[in-house]
Amino acid sequence: MLLNAGVDFRINSDFRPDGYHPLSWQFHLQDSLTQQPYPWIDLFAAFKVQSFRGFIRYENLATTWDKTKVFYQTARYPQPFGALRFGIAWRFMDGNQRDESETPNTTDGLSPIPSSRPIGPRGGG
């Protein structure tokens, strides 16, 4: 079993986030809103057991102790509060793997020998 756990921490200085106009789908410069420094903290754990992998992640941990501050990556569109994400991946192994000691059915070692019987209803491929 392989286990990775950790913290992802990001903080930025104050900046003016871009504005967004949804009708034209365009970002534009604005100077009415200034984003103050905001700590963005994520906790994560990932594990792997043979062919099974999984992870769990809690994003924006700072919202658990300060619910008054809001982070704006885009002006007037607040980033979501804390969220829990998880995922799994499971690779199924095929038990019908070819044995390397078998010789392939080829004449030159590159292409298979064509079959003498038809493949499709008209004899084509």
ZAGUTI-460816 format. One record per residue: residue number from 0; z negated, y, x of N, C-alpha, C, CB in turn. Coordinates in Angstrom, 3 decimals. Atoms other than C-alpha are relative to their C-alpha. Last residue first. Glycine has a CB too. Layout:
{site NUM, {Z, Y, X}, {Z, Y, X}, {Z, Y, X}, {Z, Y, X}}
...
This chain:
{site 124, {1.386, -0.277, -0.306}, {43.998, -7.857, -12.747}, {-0.520, 1.061, -0.792}, {-0.188, 0.316, 1.375}}
{site 123, {0.246, -1.114, -0.917}, {47.198, -9.329, -14.053}, {-1.484, 0.197, 0.224}, {0.622, 1.287, -0.534}}
{site 122, {-0.118, 0.464, -1.372}, {47.884, -12.763, -15.539}, {-0.250, 1.100, 1.007}, {1.353, -0.590, 0.226}}
{site 121, {-1.428, -0.031, -0.388}, {48.638, -11.440, -18.979}, {0.186, -0.436, 1.440}, {0.586, 1.409, -0.194}}
{site 120, {-0.808, 0.722, 0.981}, {45.254, -12.402, -20.531}, {1.483, -0.028, 0.364}, {-0.173, 0.624, -1.365}}
{site 119, {0.042, -0.572, 1.347}, {43.410, -11.366, -17.351}, {0.880, -0.787, -0.948}, {0.433, 1.463, 0.022}}
{site 118, {1.298, -0.604, 0.210}, {42.597, -13.169, -14.105}, {-0.135, 0.490, -1.437}, {-0.218, 1.149, 0.981}}
{site 117, {-0.002, -1.389, 0.471}, {45.489, -15.583, -13.767}, {-1.402, 0.490, -0.305}, {0.871, 0.139, -1.237}}
{site 116, {0.024, -0.053, 1.446}, {45.011, -18.715, -11.658}, {-0.067, 1.447, -0.453}, {-1.183, -0.802, -0.559}}
{site 115, {-1.273, 0.470, 0.532}, {46.168, -18.948, -8.056}, {0.017, 0.032, -1.522}, {0.288, -1.409, 0.493}}
{site 114, {0.133, 1.197, 0.809}, {43.304, -16.780, -6.782}, {1.359, -0.404, -0.547}, {-1.002, 0.220, -1.142}}
{site 113, {-0.295, -0.148, 1.420}, {43.971, -14.297, -4.037}, {-0.068, -1.330, -0.725}, {1.367, 0.623, -0.192}}
{site 112, {-1.220, 0.754, 0.306}, {42.157, -15.009, -0.754}, {0.282, 0.158, -1.486}, {-0.142, -1.520, 0.392}}
{site 111, {0.157, 1.325, 0.596}, {39.593, -12.252, -0.162}, {1.351, -0.664, -0.273}, {-0.799, 0.099, -1.294}}
{site 110, {-0.359, 0.016, 1.414}, {40.304, -9.400, 2.273}, {-0.156, -1.404, -0.570}, {1.439, 0.503, -0.202}}
{site 109, {0.124, -1.287, 0.667}, {38.644, -8.601, 5.574}, {0.270, -0.073, -1.495}, {0.934, 0.984, 0.628}}
{site 108, {1.355, -0.506, -0.101}, {37.885, -11.770, 7.519}, {-0.205, 1.322, -0.718}, {-0.370, 0.151, 1.429}}
{site 107, {0.109, -0.842, -1.190}, {41.554, -12.461, 8.074}, {-1.395, 0.575, 0.195}, {0.996, 1.122, -0.077}}
{site 106, {-0.908, 0.495, -1.033}, {41.926, -15.423, 5.692}, {-0.153, 0.789, 1.287}, {1.443, 0.065, -0.482}}
{site 105, {-1.056, -0.921, -0.415}, {38.931, -14.807, 3.470}, {0.861, -0.646, 1.059}, {-0.591, 1.316, 0.522}}
{site 104, {-1.257, 0.630, 0.374}, {36.423, -16.870, 1.443}, {1.148, 0.958, 0.312}, {-0.002, -0.397, -1.503}}
{site 103, {-0.694, -0.569, 1.153}, {33.325, -15.599, 3.246}, {1.342, -0.670, -0.217}, {0.191, 1.500, 0.178}}
{site 102, {-1.234, -0.645, -0.429}, {31.435, -17.943, 5.551}, {0.707, 0.548, -1.224}, {0.917, -0.987, 0.778}}
{site 101, {-1.201, 0.395, 0.726}, {27.852, -18.646, 4.531}, {1.211, 0.731, 0.554}, {-0.155, 0.280, -1.502}}
{site 100, {-0.620, 1.121, -0.691}, {25.211, -18.137, 7.247}, {1.255, -0.502, -0.719}, {-0.998, -1.132, 0.143}}
{site 99, {-0.859, -0.467, -1.076}, {24.394, -14.641, 5.942}, {0.697, -1.148, 0.734}, {-0.808, 0.817, 0.980}}
{site 98, {0.506, 0.491, -1.281}, {23.034, -16.064, 2.672}, {0.986, 0.400, 1.093}, {-0.208, -1.554, -0.027}}
{site 97, {-0.851, 0.929, -0.724}, {24.092, -13.942, -0.274}, {-0.626, -0.374, 1.333}, {1.385, 0.600, 0.215}}
{site 96, {-0.604, -0.600, -1.178}, {21.342, -12.363, -2.340}, {0.762, -1.063, 0.774}, {-1.069, 0.665, 0.890}}
{site 95, {-1.270, 0.672, -0.314}, {20.773, -13.889, -5.738}, {0.689, 0.650, 1.180}, {0.931, 0.014, -1.211}}
{site 94, {0.268, 1.239, -0.704}, {17.082, -12.942, -6.046}, {1.258, -0.746, 0.408}, {-0.845, -0.882, -0.845}}
{site 93, {-0.813, 1.086, 0.513}, {17.959, -9.351, -6.945}, {-0.254, -1.244, 0.843}, {1.504, 0.380, 0.002}}
{site 92, {-0.737, 0.715, -1.028}, {15.169, -6.892, -6.201}, {0.727, -1.175, -0.625}, {-0.938, -0.474, 1.125}}
{site 91, {-0.002, 1.431, 0.252}, {14.038, -4.461, -8.855}, {0.897, -0.676, 1.023}, {0.467, -0.316, -1.444}}
{site 90, {-1.259, 0.604, -0.429}, {13.324, -1.001, -7.528}, {-0.110, -1.505, -0.186}, {0.332, 0.361, 1.487}}
{site 89, {0.197, 1.421, -0.281}, {10.553, 0.658, -9.474}, {1.351, -0.601, 0.300}, {-0.694, -0.737, -1.189}}
{site 88, {-1.285, 0.578, -0.381}, {10.237, 4.421, -9.588}, {-0.267, -1.448, 0.384}, {0.683, 0.801, 1.182}}
{site 87, {-0.020, 1.337, -0.608}, {7.386, 6.234, -11.285}, {1.432, -0.364, 0.362}, {-0.609, -1.065, -0.960}}
{site 86, {-1.261, 0.724, -0.008}, {6.603, 9.811, -12.216}, {-0.153, -1.340, 0.669}, {1.075, 0.806, 0.692}}
{site 85, {0.108, 1.325, -0.600}, {3.806, 12.196, -12.993}, {1.353, -0.677, -0.076}, {-1.088, -0.854, -0.706}}
{site 84, {-1.267, 0.738, -0.084}, {3.446, 15.865, -13.757}, {-0.273, -1.361, 0.621}, {1.067, 0.788, 0.834}}
{site 83, {0.129, 1.308, -0.642}, {0.329, 17.699, -14.937}, {1.355, -0.695, -0.048}, {-1.102, -0.871, -0.693}}
{site 82, {-0.745, 1.106, 0.607}, {0.672, 21.380, -15.739}, {-0.207, -1.262, 0.827}, {1.515, 0.340, -0.109}}
{site 81, {0.129, 1.302, -0.640}, {-1.389, 24.495, -15.126}, {0.713, -1.110, -0.759}, {-1.450, -0.347, 0.150}}
{site 80, {1.348, 0.261, -0.479}, {-0.028, 27.690, -16.669}, {-0.045, -1.413, 0.572}, {-1.048, 0.178, -1.139}}
{site 79, {0.901, 0.808, 0.824}, {3.674, 28.309, -16.913}, {-1.376, -0.148, 0.638}, {0.604, -1.376, -0.243}}
{site 78, {-0.087, 1.403, -0.419}, {5.303, 31.216, -15.073}, {-0.988, -0.815, -0.820}, {-0.286, -0.157, 1.529}}
{site 77, {1.089, 0.581, -0.789}, {5.428, 34.457, -17.012}, {0.278, -1.468, 0.355}, {-1.322, 0.111, -0.770}}
{site 76, {-0.105, 1.438, 0.287}, {8.793, 35.944, -18.078}, {-1.078, -0.711, 0.829}, {1.456, -0.562, 0.335}}
{site 75, {0.263, 0.254, 1.423}, {8.358, 39.748, -18.323}, {0.226, -1.454, -0.426}, {0.870, 0.894, -0.833}}
{site 74, {0.736, -0.992, 0.779}, {9.832, 40.296, -14.817}, {-0.032, -0.366, -1.483}, {0.623, 1.381, 0.184}}
{site 73, {-0.991, -0.876, 0.620}, {10.978, 37.097, -13.122}, {-0.770, 0.940, -0.922}, {1.110, -0.821, -0.789}}
{site 72, {-1.091, 0.172, -0.955}, {8.655, 35.216, -10.749}, {1.183, 0.858, -0.439}, {0.413, -1.500, 0.114}}
{site 71, {-1.352, -0.285, 0.478}, {5.817, 36.637, -12.831}, {0.989, -0.181, 1.145}, {0.095, 1.437, -0.583}}
{site 70, {-0.981, -0.158, -1.066}, {2.380, 35.114, -12.195}, {1.380, 0.186, -0.616}, {-0.016, -1.222, 0.959}}
{site 69, {-1.255, 0.693, 0.316}, {-0.338, 35.686, -14.793}, {0.981, 0.289, 1.127}, {0.584, 0.455, -1.397}}
{site 68, {-1.160, -0.365, -0.807}, {-3.939, 36.594, -14.087}, {1.200, -0.862, -0.386}, {-0.313, -0.152, 1.506}}
{site 67, {-0.443, -1.353, 0.343}, {-6.541, 36.322, -16.880}, {1.237, 0.427, 0.780}, {-1.118, 0.985, 0.250}}
{site 66, {-1.009, 0.047, 1.057}, {-7.052, 32.527, -16.853}, {0.521, 1.384, -0.383}, {-0.570, -0.680, -1.221}}
{site 65, {-0.313, -1.379, 0.358}, {-8.855, 32.514, -13.522}, {1.139, 0.010, -1.011}, {0.372, 0.831, 1.259}}
{site 64, {1.149, -0.876, -0.173}, {-10.748, 29.271, -12.677}, {0.298, 1.473, -0.335}, {-0.495, -0.105, 1.419}}
{site 63, {1.219, 0.626, 0.495}, {-8.355, 26.584, -14.010}, {-1.216, 0.913, 0.161}, {-0.239, -1.314, 0.723}}
{site 62, {0.246, -0.365, 1.403}, {-5.285, 28.816, -13.662}, {-1.287, -0.625, -0.527}, {1.180, -0.432, -0.876}}
{site 61, {0.721, -1.275, 0.079}, {-5.474, 28.551, -9.864}, {-0.293, 0.407, -1.440}, {0.800, 1.096, 0.687}}
{site 60, {1.435, 0.247, 0.143}, {-4.490, 24.864, -10.072}, {-0.799, 1.284, -0.158}, {-0.512, -0.769, 1.193}}
{site 59, {0.634, -1.281, 0.295}, {-0.848, 25.822, -10.546}, {-1.493, -0.168, -0.322}, {0.716, 0.680, -1.172}}
{site 58, {-0.586, -1.236, -0.498}, {0.622, 22.311, -10.579}, {-0.767, 1.215, -0.497}, {1.457, 0.098, -0.414}}
{site 57, {0.494, -1.058, 0.870}, {-1.244, 19.015, -10.926}, {0.464, 1.315, 0.599}, {-1.569, -0.047, -0.154}}
{site 56, {0.087, -1.339, -0.573}, {0.802, 16.210, -9.375}, {-0.545, 0.955, -1.056}, {1.388, 0.480, 0.518}}
{site 55, {0.664, -0.833, 0.993}, {0.917, 12.450, -9.862}, {-0.247, 1.347, 0.677}, {-1.353, -0.659, -0.527}}
{site 54, {0.666, -1.218, -0.428}, {3.244, 10.140, -7.965}, {-0.673, 0.653, -1.200}, {1.000, 0.972, 0.668}}
{site 53, {0.451, -0.892, 1.054}, {4.642, 6.653, -8.169}, {-0.633, 1.244, 0.586}, {-0.982, -0.709, -0.917}}
{site 52, {0.487, -1.287, -0.482}, {6.497, 4.035, -6.156}, {-0.443, 0.845, -1.185}, {1.088, 0.735, 0.821}}
{site 51, {0.457, -0.890, 1.068}, {7.059, 0.309, -6.783}, {-0.562, 1.282, 0.620}, {-1.075, -0.701, -0.891}}
{site 50, {-1.164, -0.721, 0.519}, {9.162, -1.757, -4.355}, {-0.364, 0.954, -1.130}, {1.045, -0.983, -0.484}}
{site 49, {-1.237, 0.762, -0.133}, {6.257, -2.919, -2.158}, {1.167, 0.812, -0.540}, {-0.105, -1.352, -0.735}}
{site 48, {0.413, 1.390, -0.124}, {3.330, -0.744, -3.307}, {1.271, -0.830, -0.084}, {-1.050, -0.414, -1.112}}
{site 47, {-1.079, 0.981, -0.022}, {4.001, 2.956, -2.777}, {-0.620, -1.371, 0.213}, {1.053, 0.327, 1.113}}
{site 46, {0.311, 1.329, -0.521}, {1.729, 5.894, -3.526}, {1.225, -0.897, -0.088}, {-1.180, -0.626, -0.768}}
{site 45, {-1.155, 0.879, 0.126}, {1.899, 9.635, -4.095}, {-0.357, -1.341, 0.633}, {1.272, 0.626, 0.670}}
{site 44, {0.239, 1.319, -0.587}, {-0.958, 12.066, -4.705}, {1.236, -0.844, -0.279}, {-1.308, -0.678, -0.583}}
{site 43, {-0.905, 1.118, 0.229}, {-0.673, 15.766, -5.412}, {-0.501, -1.270, 0.666}, {1.389, 0.337, 0.507}}
{site 42, {0.607, 1.224, -0.531}, {-2.693, 18.944, -5.863}, {0.947, -1.149, -0.281}, {-1.413, -0.268, -0.627}}
{site 41, {-0.352, 1.268, 0.626}, {-0.784, 22.217, -6.315}, {-0.754, -1.131, 0.695}, {1.533, -0.241, 0.057}}
{site 40, {0.595, 1.179, -0.633}, {-2.062, 25.723, -5.547}, {0.386, -1.242, -0.814}, {-1.565, 0.142, 0.103}}
{site 39, {-0.580, 1.119, 0.740}, {-0.222, 28.989, -6.237}, {-0.429, -1.271, 0.730}, {1.586, 0.112, -0.106}}
{site 38, {0.039, 1.314, -0.675}, {-2.254, 31.988, -5.116}, {0.565, -1.087, -0.911}, {-1.453, -0.361, 0.420}}
{site 37, {0.470, 1.052, 0.901}, {-1.047, 35.298, -6.578}, {-0.024, -1.327, 0.754}, {0.905, -0.100, -1.268}}
{site 36, {0.118, 1.305, -0.661}, {-0.481, 38.570, -4.744}, {-0.653, -1.028, -0.929}, {-0.818, 0.130, 1.304}}
{site 35, {1.070, 0.001, -0.996}, {0.320, 41.330, -7.270}, {-0.049, -1.368, 0.694}, {-1.376, 0.336, -0.661}}
{site 34, {0.814, 1.221, -0.009}, {3.656, 41.422, -9.080}, {-1.003, 0.088, 1.147}, {0.897, -1.279, 0.140}}
{site 33, {0.268, 0.459, -1.364}, {4.999, 44.923, -9.647}, {-0.926, -1.200, -0.081}, {-0.627, 1.137, 0.879}}
{site 32, {1.036, 1.025, -0.142}, {6.612, 45.794, -12.975}, {-0.117, -0.403, 1.464}, {0.316, -1.238, -0.884}}
{site 31, {1.125, -0.285, 0.888}, {8.569, 48.969, -13.856}, {-1.149, -0.992, 0.157}, {0.470, 0.001, -1.430}}
{site 30, {1.100, -0.594, -0.747}, {10.969, 48.966, -10.901}, {-1.204, 0.320, -0.880}, {0.471, 1.253, 0.689}}
{site 29, {0.858, -0.788, 0.876}, {13.804, 46.703, -12.024}, {-1.135, 0.566, 0.842}, {-0.549, -0.859, -1.192}}
{site 28, {1.141, -0.636, -0.656}, {16.760, 45.087, -10.275}, {-0.789, 0.803, -1.025}, {0.466, 0.910, 1.169}}
{site 27, {-0.229, -1.372, -0.422}, {19.001, 42.874, -12.379}, {-1.265, 0.535, 0.662}, {0.417, 0.890, -1.201}}
{site 26, {1.197, -0.596, -0.585}, {19.417, 39.187, -13.211}, {0.345, 1.409, 0.454}, {-0.544, -0.858, 1.190}}
{site 25, {-0.059, -0.672, -1.289}, {22.273, 38.226, -15.514}, {-1.389, 0.472, 0.423}, {0.973, 1.183, -0.056}}
{site 24, {0.440, 1.003, -0.985}, {22.611, 35.748, -18.363}, {0.019, 0.569, 1.414}, {0.893, -1.250, -0.071}}
{site 23, {-1.085, 0.127, -0.981}, {24.527, 38.384, -20.388}, {-0.301, -1.040, 1.081}, {0.265, 1.346, 0.652}}
{site 22, {-1.273, -0.064, 0.705}, {22.364, 38.106, -23.511}, {1.179, -0.179, 0.957}, {0.123, 1.327, -0.742}}
{site 21, {-0.454, 1.296, 0.505}, {19.344, 36.865, -21.543}, {1.353, 0.032, -0.708}, {-1.019, -0.542, -0.935}}
{site 20, {-0.592, -0.375, 1.276}, {18.931, 40.033, -19.402}, {0.607, -1.266, -0.608}, {1.082, 1.139, 0.174}}
{site 19, {-1.000, 0.946, 0.512}, {16.564, 39.196, -16.569}, {0.470, 0.479, -1.365}, {-0.581, -1.452, -0.091}}
{site 18, {-0.030, 0.081, 1.452}, {14.509, 41.514, -14.380}, {1.096, -0.961, -0.434}, {0.217, 1.393, -0.625}}
{site 17, {-1.241, -0.357, 0.674}, {13.984, 40.813, -10.705}, {-0.185, -0.081, -1.505}, {1.151, -0.914, 0.450}}
{site 16, {-0.886, 1.103, 0.394}, {10.414, 40.667, -9.451}, {1.255, 0.532, -0.696}, {-0.745, -0.986, -0.927}}
{site 15, {-0.569, -0.337, 1.306}, {8.951, 43.707, -7.691}, {0.952, -1.121, -0.395}, {0.738, 1.390, 0.030}}
{site 14, {-1.440, -0.223, 0.022}, {6.763, 42.507, -4.832}, {0.412, 0.405, -1.415}, {0.773, -1.274, 0.466}}
{site 13, {-0.488, -0.602, 1.237}, {3.108, 42.103, -3.849}, {1.492, 0.339, 0.137}, {-0.822, 1.272, -0.350}}
{site 12, {0.473, -1.382, 0.095}, {2.537, 39.677, -0.993}, {0.558, 0.616, -1.280}, {0.428, 0.836, 1.257}}
{site 11, {-0.969, -1.002, -0.405}, {3.050, 35.960, -1.534}, {-0.639, 1.384, -0.063}, {1.258, -0.065, -0.891}}
{site 10, {0.415, -1.329, 0.447}, {0.770, 32.956, -1.667}, {1.048, 0.984, 0.522}, {-1.463, 0.370, 0.513}}
{site 9, {-0.950, -1.078, -0.252}, {1.569, 29.249, -1.445}, {-0.610, 1.311, -0.513}, {1.384, -0.291, -0.689}}
{site 8, {0.522, -1.345, 0.242}, {-0.715, 26.217, -1.160}, {1.058, 1.028, 0.384}, {-1.314, 0.241, 0.797}}
{site 7, {-1.086, -0.919, -0.324}, {0.337, 22.563, -1.489}, {-0.467, 1.394, -0.394}, {1.344, -0.393, -0.735}}
{site 6, {0.019, -1.267, 0.720}, {-2.599, 20.189, -1.370}, {1.181, 0.823, 0.484}, {-1.351, 0.764, 0.210}}
{site 5, {0.096, -1.284, -0.668}, {-2.635, 16.570, -0.296}, {-0.009, 1.170, -0.954}, {1.119, 0.153, 0.954}}
{site 4, {0.677, -0.950, 0.882}, {-2.417, 12.887, -0.921}, {-0.111, 1.321, 0.731}, {-1.409, -0.521, -0.437}}
{site 3, {-0.067, -1.365, -0.514}, {-0.170, 10.192, 0.515}, {-0.675, 0.908, -1.009}, {1.479, 0.448, 0.265}}
{site 2, {0.529, -1.069, 0.843}, {-0.929, 6.510, -0.095}, {0.109, 1.322, 0.749}, {-1.475, -0.286, -0.408}}
{site 1, {-0.106, -1.269, -0.708}, {0.940, 3.455, 1.234}, {-0.446, 1.111, -0.942}, {1.458, 0.245, 0.514}}
{site 0, {0.000, -1.176, 0.850}, {0.000, 0.000, 0.000}, {0.000, 1.237, 0.894}, {-1.225, -0.001, -0.966}}
